[in-house]
Amino acid sequence: MQTDPWTVAVIVGLAAVTVITRGFFFISERSLPLPAWVHRALRYAPVAALAAVIAPEIVMTGGQFIGTWHDARLFAAAAGAALYLWRRSTLITMAGGMAVYLPLHLGLGW
């Protein structure tokens, strides 16, 4: 099977853009200091990325919003959030959420 030249060009172009953007900070001879407001904003980046990945998984199925409360993910997310607010432990949050999710999903078929 032969690869289309356009596909090869796109792959090479994307690879070049990736290398250039990721290597940009190594090209400079001197350190590039970031402003204080950027440091403050970067503290929230992991939380924002996690929310952007997890929120759609909780409230959507097959690209559509869930239409019923009989979904184990909703109860597991609520339990996990409550446990995190109570204990501030990531491990307890995950274990508690799964302890709610598994019986509802496997036992009741939600």
C-alpha positions in Angstrom: 0.0 0.0 0.0 1.4 3.4 -1.0 1.0 6.5 1.1 -0.5 9.6 -0.4 2.1 12.4 -0.8 -0.3 14.9 0.8 -0.6 12.7 3.9 3.2 12.5 4.2 3.5 16.3 3.8 0.9 16.8 6.6 2.7 14.4 8.9 6.1 16.0 8.3 4.6 19.5 8.7 2.9 18.6 12.0 6.1 17.0 13.2 8.1 20.1 12.3 5.6 22.4 14.1 5.7 20.1 17.2 9.5 20.1 17.3 9.8 23.8 16.8 7.2 24.7 19.4 8.5 22.3 22.0 12.1 23.2 21.3 11.6 26.9 21.3 12.7 27.4 24.9 16.0 25.4 24.2 16.9 27.6 21.2 17.5 30.7 23.2 20.9 31.2 24.9 19.4 33.1 27.9 16.6 32.2 30.3 13.2 33.7 29.4 11.5 34.7 32.7 7.7 34.4 32.9 5.7 37.2 34.5 4.1 36.6 37.9 0.6 36.4 36.4 1.6 33.5 34.1 3.0 31.6 37.1 -0.3 32.2 39.0 -2.3 31.1 35.9 -0.3 27.9 35.4 -1.2 26.7 38.9 -4.7 26.2 37.6 -3.8 24.5 34.3 -3.8 20.9 35.6 -7.2 21.3 37.3 -8.7 22.9 34.2 -7.3 20.1 32.0 -8.6 17.5 34.3 -12.1 19.1 34.4 -12.1 19.4 30.6 -11.5 15.6 30.3 -13.6 14.3 33.1 -16.7 16.6 32.9 -17.9 15.3 29.5 -17.4 11.7 30.6 -19.7 12.3 33.5 -22.6 14.1 31.8 -22.5 12.7 28.3 -23.0 9.4 26.6 -22.4 8.9 22.9 -22.1 12.7 22.3 -25.5 13.4 23.9 -26.3 14.6 27.4 -27.6 11.9 29.7 -31.4 12.2 30.1 -31.9 10.2 33.3 -30.7 10.2 36.9 -30.2 6.5 36.7 -26.5 6.8 35.7 -23.9 5.5 38.1 -21.4 8.2 37.0 -23.5 11.0 38.4 -23.7 9.4 41.9 -20.0 8.3 41.8 -18.9 11.9 40.9 -21.1 13.3 43.7 -19.7 10.9 46.2 -16.1 11.5 45.1 -16.6 15.3 45.3 -18.1 15.0 48.8 -15.3 12.7 50.0 -12.7 15.1 48.6 -14.2 18.1 50.3 -14.4 16.0 53.6 -10.9 14.4 53.6 -8.8 16.2 50.9 -7.4 12.9 49.8 -7.1 11.9 46.1 -6.9 8.2 47.0 -10.1 8.3 49.2 -11.8 10.3 46.4 -11.0 7.7 43.8 -11.8 4.7 46.1 -15.0 6.2 47.3 -16.2 7.1 43.8 -15.5 3.6 42.5 -17.1 2.1 45.6 -20.3 3.9 44.6 -19.9 3.4 40.8 -19.2 -0.3 40.7 -22.3 -1.6 42.6 -24.6 0.8 40.7 -23.1 0.0 37.3 -22.6 -3.8 37.7 -25.4 -4.5 40.1 -28.2 -2.3 38.8 -26.9 -1.9 35.2 -27.0 1.9 35.4 
